[in-house]
Amino acid sequence: MTKLFRLLVAPLSAAALLLTAFSTPARADTDPLLAAQWQIAWNTYRFYECLTAPLPITGRKQVKRDVSTEINAPVERVFDTYSNINNHLGMHSFLKRVVTHADWTEPGTRYVNFTAVEEIPVAGLPVTSNTHAQQRVHRDDLYYETDTWTLPNVVTHQKIVFTDLGDGRTRVTEHLTFEASILLIDFTVTNGVSSHQATQAGLKTAIESGLL
């Protein structure tokens, strides 16, 4: 009952508190402000905890999609380059900067808390969207996970798996799970998949050319 109450109330209360901070005309939020926004989002949603087959009465829906590519480079190099979120800058026109709030390692796993700042054109005007995320990197097992949250209560889980194909080739498969309100889920999935495909293509070109 407590969890159900949280699922019902959290989207309303958090959206009211964070609407101004997370979705505004383009401006440069300071790093401490982004860190505070990240912590509020984490405390309210815990990102990945929302990804549990949403109940119909919450008005939310979950959709899974996979995107994949093959890169002509050794798997260790592809993994190290691809898993570094800073290398995603310039691969998609919306992503403007990445602010890291914490970076630490526990046995077998590296954790990175960060905010990705995007500028999205809406009706001809740039609107800033801050995507708050936690990345968990499992280098020994050649995969990493990233959970994200952004207004209006959109949660995305990513599991990116790297497969050694031999002959210096690597397959990268992104398993994506989107969760949003039933009114926004189609838009979220369409734009989310498109963004990941663009970034994937950009990283493939940069790695194969030696730019990264």
Stockholm file with secondary structure:
# STOCKHOLM 1.0

chainA/1-212         MTKLFRLLVAPLSAAALLLTAFSTPARADTDPLLAAQWQIAWNTYRFYECLTAPLPITGRKQVKRDVSTEINAPVERVFDTYSNINNHLGMHSFLKRVVTHADWTEPGTRYVNFTAVEEIPVAGLPVTSNTHAQQRVHRDDLYYETDTWTLPNVVTHQKIVFTDLGDGRTRVTEHLTFEASILLIDFTVTNGVSSHQATQAGLKTAIESGLL
#=GR chainA/1-212 SS CHHHHHHHHHHHHHHHHHHHHHEEESCCCCHHHHHHHHHHHHHHHCGGGGCSCCCGGGTEEEEEEEEEEEESSCHHHHHHHHTCGGGGTTSSTTEEEEEEEEEEEETTEEEEEEEEEEEEEETTEEEEEEEEEEEEEEGGGTEEEEEEEETTTEEEEEEEEEEEEETTEEEEEEEEEEEEETTTHHHHHHHHHHHHHHHHHHHHHHHHHTCC
#=GC SS_cons         CHHHHHHHHHHHHHHHHHHHHHEEESCCCCHHHHHHHHHHHHHHHCGGGGCSCCCGGGTEEEEEEEEEEEESSCHHHHHHHHTCGGGGTTSSTTEEEEEEEEEEEETTEEEEEEEEEEEEEETTEEEEEEEEEEEEEEGGGTEEEEEEEETTTEEEEEEEEEEEEETTEEEEEEEEEEEEETTTHHHHHHHHHHHHHHHHHHHHHHHHHTCC
//
